[in-house]
Amino acid sequence: MADEGQPEVHTGSESTAGKWILLLLAVIYVAGSAYFLFTLRTRLDEMGKGQAAGNAQIAELTKRMQSAEADSETLARQLGMTKKELADRSAELQRQQHAAEQRLSEEQKKQISAVSGDIANVKTDVGGVKTDVASTKTELAATIAKLQSTIGDLGVQSGLIAHTRDDLEALKHRGDRNYYEFTLVKGAAPQAISTVSLQLKKTDPKKGKFTLNVTADDKTIEKKDRNVAEPIQFYTGRDHMLYELVVWSVDKKQATGYLSTPKNAPTPITPGQ
């Protein structure tokens, strides 16, 4: 009989708990080992499949190489050549292709060089044209510098007077007025020049004189016994613009000269000479 006051020891319960813990650890270990073995088996299977695929590719490449070699031998037999001769022929064809490529490259370089030469020639021509233009401008400037102005028949200061067709071209290049060249025939009907009409009535080549009619704004004015190179002036238009004409040569039958109008003058009825 146990002594009173001593605690009771439950050795059976503690032993049971320890067994359950050991059993749980054993289950975990077995499950982990099974998962590891399964993963390892899966990897081994994949490696096996990869090796099988690699072996299949190697076999396919080997088959192709053998087929290519067989085709090469077949082609050589069909051409009546040995494999060495076929290889030499292939090398020769490659050499010819390379030579053809080199010739093509050289021809392209020659063509490019020729085009470059043409471009250089064009540049030279352009340079020559620029020189000609500069020379022409210099000549025009020199011509204009020689021209003189004078007082017109209305007592108004005239612009520069052209005595020849070259002088007139120089004045046209100035661009400060409009110029219309004309040739009037004695006895002919009035000739439209810009917005007016001119009619030659008489000439005196020995004295360098002439008489003509100027029709403007439905009015006719006679300019009698005028001199060659004398500015003949008259006003016309709604804005009372000053027109000026100069005759630089006369003979028995005709007179040649030009009409000068302001830049803002009305558009001519008919093209001037």
Secondary structure as the mmCIF struct_conf table of DSSP 4:
data_model
#
loop_
_struct_conf.conf_type_id
_struct_conf.id
_struct_conf.beg_label_comp_id
_struct_conf.beg_label_asym_id
_struct_conf.beg_label_seq_id
_struct_conf.end_label_comp_id
_struct_conf.end_label_asym_id
_struct_conf.end_label_seq_id
HELX_LH_PP_P HELX_LH_PP_P1 ALA A 2 ASP A 3
TURN_TY1_P TURN_TY1_P1 GLU A 4 GLY A 5
HELX_LH_PP_P HELX_LH_PP_P2 GLN A 6 VAL A 9
HELX_RH_AL_P HELX_RH_AL_P1 THR A 11 GLN A 78
TURN_TY1_P TURN_TY1_P2 LEU A 79 GLY A 80
HELX_RH_AL_P HELX_RH_AL_P2 LYS A 83 LYS A 146
STRN STRN1 SER A 149 ILE A 151
TURN_TY1_P TURN_TY1_P3 ASP A 153 LEU A 154
BEND BEND1 GLY A 155 GLY A 155
HELX_LH_PP_P HELX_LH_PP_P3 VAL A 156 VAL A 156
STRN STRN2 GLN A 157 LEU A 160
HELX_LH_PP_P HELX_LH_PP_P4 ILE A 161 ALA A 162
BEND BEND2 THR A 164 THR A 164
HELX_RH_AL_P HELX_RH_AL_P3 ARG A 165 ARG A 174
BEND BEND3 ASP A 176 ASP A 176
STRN STRN3 ARG A 177 VAL A 185
TURN_TY1_P TURN_TY1_P4 LYS A 186 GLY A 187
HELX_LH_PP_P HELX_LH_PP_P5 ALA A 188 PRO A 190
STRN STRN4 GLN A 191 ILE A 193
TURN_TY1_P TURN_TY1_P5 SER A 194 THR A 195
STRN STRN5 VAL A 196 ASP A 204
TURN_TY1_P TURN_TY1_P6 PRO A 205 GLY A 208
STRN STRN6 LYS A 209 ALA A 216
TURN_TY1_P TURN_TY1_P7 ASP A 217 ASP A 218
STRN STRN7 LYS A 219 ASN A 227
TURN_TY1_P TURN_TY1_P8 VAL A 228 ALA A 229
STRN STRN8 ILE A 232 THR A 236
TURN_TY1_P TURN_TY1_P9 GLY A 237 HIS A 240
STRN STRN9 MET A 241 VAL A 250
BEND BEND4 LYS A 252 LYS A 253
STRN STRN10 GLN A 254 PRO A 262
TURN_TY1_P TURN_TY1_P10 LYS A 263 ASN A 264
HELX_LH_PP_P HELX_LH_PP_P6 ALA A 265 PRO A 268
BEND BEND5 ILE A 269 THR A 270
#
